[in-house]
Amino acid sequence: MQTLFLVLGYGIPKDIRKDESYKTYLKLAFNNIYEISLKNKIKKPLIVFSGGKTDIFKPFKRDEAGEMVKYFYVLARRPFLRKKTNNWQFIKEAKALSTLENLLFTRKILEKKKLLPADIYIFCEKTREKKVNLLAKKIFKNKIKLVSIDFDHSPNRYLDDKFIKEKEKQDIRFALWALRSSVNFKKYHKIFQERLAHFRKQGPQKHLQSVQNWWQKRLEEIIK
């Protein structure tokens, strides 16, 4: 059985190579994977990058997974590391629009490839820790090891703490509702498609306010 490392995506910056938050996240994830693989003698770590086409910069063609893989390749192919990371396996899950879909769609990939990891390390943003842990335990029956990283330096990280906790509480509630039936899940996916369309319409300059408005108003209408 293999060890799986799942790196969850969080949007798509204009240039991931210059985005300090993403660079911090991926570098720390990289070092954790390197250390865990070395310690446990994992010769061919399987790394899944999960995140769909959430680009809010025209022409909206990029996906989170692809952007993360590109940057990981840069880290892994540094001259002093090439021999040590040559066997690392990268897989893209490029359809997910939410944390729940990150996990569900990754499980589908594993099932399709008939992979049964003994341990699953999941990398996520610190404020999403509770949600990821709860949903991952429901979706994966394997031993989950969560690695939460407080990497976000953007204004999103410094929103009112009460708002952040309430947003996560609503998102957990919404995700659990989506898991109850296929009908619910289809509606759930459609709502996140609508959210993405809203963010794109508002544009990058108004993204922070768009996030606040959507969570404060839209989710309250969905689940009453």
VOPAGU-2260 file (C-alpha; in pm, 1 decimal, decimal comma):
REM VOPAGU-2260
SITE   aa  ch    i         X         Y         Z
SITE  MET   A    0       0,0       0,0       0,0
SITE  GLN   A    1     115,0     350,5     -82,6
SITE  THR   A    2     123,8     667,6     120,4
SITE  LEU   A    3     -82,5     948,7     -28,4
SITE  PHE   A    4     -13,3    1317,7       8,4
SITE  LEU   A    5    -310,9    1536,3     -82,2
SITE  VAL   A    6    -249,6    1907,2    -137,6
SITE  LEU   A    7    -569,4    2112,6    -144,5
SITE  GLY   A    8    -586,3    2419,0    -366,5
SITE  TYR   A    9    -698,7    2768,3    -265,8
SITE  GLY   A   10    -776,5    2976,8    -569,5
SITE  ILE   A   11    -542,8    3085,6    -848,8
SITE  PRO   A   12    -322,6    3393,0    -812,4
SITE  LYS   A   13    -223,7    3594,0   -1117,5
SITE  ASP   A   14     129,5    3450,1   -1093,5
SITE  ILE   A   15     184,8    3169,5    -843,7
SITE  ARG   A   16     560,3    3222,2    -864,4
SITE  LYS   A   17     515,9    3567,6    -709,3
SITE  ASP   A   18     232,7    3496,3    -466,1
SITE  GLU   A   19     385,5    3486,6    -117,3
SITE  SER   A   20      96,9    3296,2      41,2
SITE  TYR   A   21      95,8    3015,9    -214,7
SITE  LYS   A   22     476,1    2997,8    -220,1
SITE  THR   A   23     479,5    2959,0     159,1
SITE  TYR   A   24     209,9    2690,4     146,0
SITE  LEU   A   25     369,5    2483,6    -127,7
SITE  LYS   A   26     722,2    2512,2       7,6
SITE  LEU   A   27     611,1    2394,9     351,1
SITE  ALA   A   28     404,5    2113,8     197,0
SITE  PHE   A   29     706,5    2016,2     -12,8
SITE  ASN   A   30     938,5    2003,4     288,5
SITE  ASN   A   31     685,1    1800,8     487,9
SITE  ILE   A   32     649,2    1547,8     207,2
SITE  TYR   A   33    1026,4    1526,6     173,5
SITE  GLU   A   34    1078,6    1474,1     546,9
SITE  ILE   A   35     796,2    1220,6     588,1
SITE  SER   A   36     913,0    1024,5     284,0
SITE  LEU   A   37    1270,4    1021,0     410,6
SITE  LYS   A   38    1172,3     921,0     763,5
SITE  ASN   A   39     938,2     642,4     651,7
SITE  LYS   A   40    1153,5     528,9     357,5
SITE  ILE   A   41     881,8     607,5     103,1
SITE  LYS   A   42    1056,7     573,6    -231,8
SITE  LYS   A   43     766,8     672,0    -457,2
SITE  PRO   A   44     538,0     915,0    -274,7
SITE  LEU   A   45     206,7     970,8    -449,1
SITE  ILE   A   46     108,2    1337,2    -444,2
SITE  VAL   A   47    -236,7    1451,9    -553,7
SITE  PHE   A   48    -298,7    1820,1    -618,0
SITE  SER   A   49    -668,6    1901,5    -602,3
SITE  GLY   A   50    -844,2    2209,5    -735,4
SITE  GLY   A   51   -1050,5    2297,7   -1040,5
SITE  LYS   A   52   -1081,2    2588,0   -1284,0
SITE  THR   A   53   -1142,8    2864,9   -1032,6
SITE  ASP   A   54    -940,8    3124,9   -1223,2
SITE  ILE   A   55   -1087,1    3477,0   -1187,5
SITE  PHE   A   56    -841,7    3620,1   -1440,2
SITE  LYS   A   57    -944,0    3609,2   -1804,6
SITE  PRO   A   58    -956,8    3387,3   -2009,4
SITE  PHE   A   59   -1042,6    3164,9   -1705,7
SITE  LYS   A   60    -857,4    2859,6   -1841,5
SITE  ARG   A   61    -623,5    2770,1   -1554,8
SITE  ASP   A   62    -696,2    2518,4   -1279,2
SITE  GLU   A   63    -559,9    2512,3    -924,4
SITE  ALA   A   64    -410,4    2165,4    -956,9
SITE  GLY   A   65    -215,0    2253,1   -1269,4
SITE  GLU   A   66     -72,8    2571,4   -1119,5
SITE  MET   A   67      37,4    2388,6    -803,5
SITE  VAL   A   68     200,7    2108,6   -1000,7
SITE  LYS   A   69     398,9    2361,3   -1204,9
SITE  TYR   A   70     540,0    2518,8    -891,8
SITE  PHE   A   71     610,5    2181,2    -729,3
SITE  TYR   A   72     808,6    2081,5   -1036,7
SITE  VAL   A   73    1021,8    2392,1    -989,5
SITE  LEU   A   74    1090,8    2289,8    -628,8
SITE  ALA   A   75    1149,8    1923,0    -708,7
SITE  ARG   A   76    1376,9    1980,8   -1008,0
SITE  ARG   A   77    1632,3    2195,0    -831,0
SITE  PRO   A   78    1977,4    2050,3    -914,6
SITE  PHE   A   79    2055,0    1938,2    -559,6
SITE  LEU   A   80    1720,5    1755,2    -529,4
SITE  ARG   A   81    1658,5    1595,0    -867,1
SITE  LYS   A   82    1792,6    1252,4    -776,8
SITE  LYS   A   83    1596,7    1243,7    -451,0
SITE  THR   A   84    1264,8    1351,9    -604,6
SITE  ASN   A   85    1292,0    1174,4    -939,4
SITE  ASN   A   86    1042,8     906,2    -832,0
SITE  TRP   A   87     782,5    1141,8    -689,7
SITE  GLN   A   88     447,7    1085,3    -861,3
SITE  PHE   A   89     222,7    1385,9    -931,3
SITE  ILE   A   90    -149,0    1347,7   -1004,9
SITE  LYS   A   91    -388,0    1632,5   -1087,9
SITE  GLU   A   92    -749,1    1643,8    -973,0
SITE  ALA   A   93    -872,2    1945,2   -1168,2
SITE  LYS   A   94   -1250,6    1946,6   -1128,5
SITE  ALA   A   95   -1317,7    2034,9    -764,2
SITE  LEU   A   96   -1475,4    2369,8    -675,9
SITE  SER   A   97   -1493,3    2315,0    -300,1
SITE  THR   A   98   -1328,1    2131,9     -10,7
SITE  LEU   A   99   -1588,8    1857,0     -23,1
SITE  GLU   A  100   -1525,0    1804,2    -393,2
SITE  ASN   A  101   -1147,9    1807,2    -336,4
SITE  LEU   A  102   -1191,9    1501,6    -117,2
SITE  LEU   A  103   -1465,8    1322,8    -311,6
SITE  PHE   A  104   -1303,6    1364,1    -653,0
SITE  THR   A  105    -965,4    1254,4    -516,7
SITE  ARG   A  106   -1127,5     940,1    -380,7
SITE  LYS   A  107   -1273,8     871,6    -725,6
SITE  ILE   A  108    -929,3     899,4    -882,9
SITE  LEU   A  109    -785,7     655,7    -629,3
SITE  GLU   A  110   -1069,9     410,7    -690,9
SITE  LYS   A  111   -1027,8     436,5   -1068,1
SITE  LYS   A  112    -654,9     372,5   -1041,0
SITE  LYS   A  113    -716,5      98,9    -782,2
SITE  LEU   A  114    -490,1     265,6    -531,1
SITE  LEU   A  115    -535,5     188,0    -163,3
SITE  PRO   A  116    -313,2     418,1      41,2
SITE  ALA   A  117    -237,5     306,6     394,9
SITE  ASP   A  118    -192,8     662,6     517,1
SITE  ILE   A  119    -328,1     987,8     378,3
SITE  TYR   A  120    -158,9    1315,0     464,1
SITE  ILE   A  121    -378,5    1612,6     378,3
SITE  PHE   A  122    -237,3    1962,8     350,6
SITE  CYS   A  123    -481,3    2246,3     408,3
SITE  GLU   A  124    -510,0    2609,0     517,4
SITE  LYS   A  125    -523,9    2656,4     895,4
SITE  THR   A  126    -870,3    2812,6     922,4
SITE  ARG   A  127   -1018,4    2517,5     727,5
SITE  GLU   A  128    -867,9    2258,6     961,6
SITE  LYS   A  129   -1186,8    2151,4    1140,2
SITE  LYS   A  130   -1385,9    2121,4     817,4
SITE  VAL   A  131   -1120,2    1923,0     630,8
SITE  ASN   A  132   -1067,7    1685,8     922,2
SITE  LEU   A  133   -1439,0    1616,8     965,0
SITE  LEU   A  134   -1511,9    1561,8     594,8
SITE  ALA   A  135   -1194,2    1360,5     529,8
SITE  LYS   A  136   -1282,9    1112,4     802,2
SITE  LYS   A  137   -1623,9    1062,6     644,3
SITE  ILE   A  138   -1491,6    1019,2     291,0
SITE  PHE   A  139   -1169,0     824,4     350,6
SITE  LYS   A  140   -1173,2     522,7     576,3
SITE  ASN   A  141    -795,1     524,8     593,3
SITE  LYS   A  142    -583,6     679,0     862,5
SITE  ILE   A  143    -600,2    1054,8     807,8
SITE  LYS   A  144    -311,6    1277,1     907,5
SITE  LEU   A  145    -392,6    1644,0     872,5
SITE  VAL   A  146    -120,1    1901,8     817,5
SITE  SER   A  147    -274,0    2248,0     852,2
SITE  ILE   A  148     -56,7    2543,9     753,7
SITE  ASP   A  149    -125,1    2905,8     846,8
SITE  PHE   A  150      17,4    3035,8     520,6
SITE  ASP   A  151    -235,0    3295,0     403,7
SITE  HIS   A  152     -95,5    3649,9     407,1
SITE  SER   A  153    -385,5    3798,6     210,0
SITE  PRO   A  154    -666,0    4013,1     358,8
SITE  ASN   A  155    -887,9    3699,5     366,9
SITE  ARG   A  156    -683,0    3563,9     659,4
SITE  TYR   A  157    -741,6    3874,6     867,2
SITE  LEU   A  158   -1116,6    3901,1     836,8
SITE  ASP   A  159   -1314,1    3915,9    1159,3
SITE  ASP   A  160   -1255,1    3591,3    1353,0
SITE  LYS   A  161   -1625,7    3555,8    1422,3
SITE  PHE   A  162   -1698,0    3579,7    1049,6
SITE  ILE   A  163   -1433,0    3317,1     963,6
SITE  LYS   A  164   -1570,6    3070,6    1219,7
SITE  GLU   A  165   -1928,9    3128,5    1107,5
SITE  LYS   A  166   -1830,3    3084,9     742,5
SITE  GLU   A  167   -1664,5    2752,0     819,9
SITE  LYS   A  168   -1961,4    2641,8    1031,4
SITE  GLN   A  169   -2200,6    2712,3     742,2
SITE  ASP   A  170   -1971,9    2543,2     492,0
SITE  ILE   A  171   -1954,7    2225,8     704,0
SITE  ARG   A  172   -2330,9    2225,6     737,8
SITE  PHE   A  173   -2373,4    2271,9     363,4
SITE  ALA   A  174   -2123,5    1994,5     280,6
SITE  LEU   A  175   -2290,4    1746,5     516,3
SITE  TRP   A  176   -2623,9    1832,0     357,3
SITE  ALA   A  177   -2473,7    1765,6      11,2
SITE  LEU   A  178   -2354,9    1420,6     121,3
SITE  ARG   A  179   -2707,3    1308,8     207,5
SITE  SER   A  180   -2814,8    1247,0    -151,8
SITE  SER   A  181   -2711,6    1277,8    -515,2
SITE  VAL   A  182   -2985,5    1538,2    -563,9
SITE  ASN   A  183   -2838,7    1750,1    -286,3
SITE  PHE   A  184   -2489,5    1711,4    -426,7
SITE  LYS   A  185   -2593,8    1829,9    -772,6
SITE  LYS   A  186   -2747,5    2140,1    -618,7
SITE  TYR   A  187   -2434,8    2187,1    -408,8
SITE  HIS   A  188   -2210,7    2175,4    -716,3
SITE  LYS   A  189   -2435,8    2417,4    -903,7
SITE  ILE   A  190   -2419,3    2665,2    -617,0
SITE  PHE   A  191   -2040,4    2662,3    -627,1
SITE  GLN   A  192   -2052,8    2715,7   -1001,4
SITE  GLU   A  193   -2273,2    3019,7    -932,8
SITE  ARG   A  194   -2027,0    3139,5    -669,8
SITE  LEU   A  195   -1740,6    3119,9    -917,4
SITE  ALA   A  196   -1942,4    3308,7   -1180,2
SITE  HIS   A  197   -2016,0    3577,4    -920,0
SITE  PHE   A  198   -1647,0    3613,9    -830,3
SITE  ARG   A  199   -1551,6    3641,6   -1197,6
SITE  LYS   A  200   -1818,1    3904,0   -1260,1
SITE  GLN   A  201   -1696,7    4111,9    -966,0
SITE  GLY   A  202   -1336,0    4081,0   -1080,4
SITE  PRO   A  203   -1005,3    4040,3    -892,2
SITE  GLN   A  204   -1014,1    4390,6    -742,6
SITE  LYS   A  205   -1339,6    4322,7    -557,9
SITE  HIS   A  206   -1265,9    3959,4    -467,7
SITE  LEU   A  207   -1237,1    4009,6     -91,3
SITE  GLN   A  208   -1572,5    4187,4     -66,3
SITE  SER   A  209   -1728,0    3929,2    -300,5
SITE  VAL   A  210   -1621,1    3648,1     -67,4
SITE  GLN   A  211   -1775,9    3820,4     232,0
SITE  ASN   A  212   -2101,2    3902,0      54,0
SITE  TRP   A  213   -2145,4    3551,6     -84,0
SITE  TRP   A  214   -2096,6    3376,2     247,9
SITE  GLN   A  215   -2308,0    3622,0     442,4
SITE  LYS   A  216   -2606,1    3618,1     207,3
SITE  ARG   A  217   -2610,2    3323,3     -31,8
SITE  LEU   A  218   -2553,7    3032,5     206,6
SITE  GLU   A  219   -2817,5    3161,0     445,6
SITE  GLU   A  220   -3065,7    3136,0     158,5
SITE  ILE   A  221   -2959,5    2781,6      65,5
SITE  ILE   A  222   -2995,8    2614,4     404,0
SITE  LYS   A  223   -3260,0    2744,4     640,1
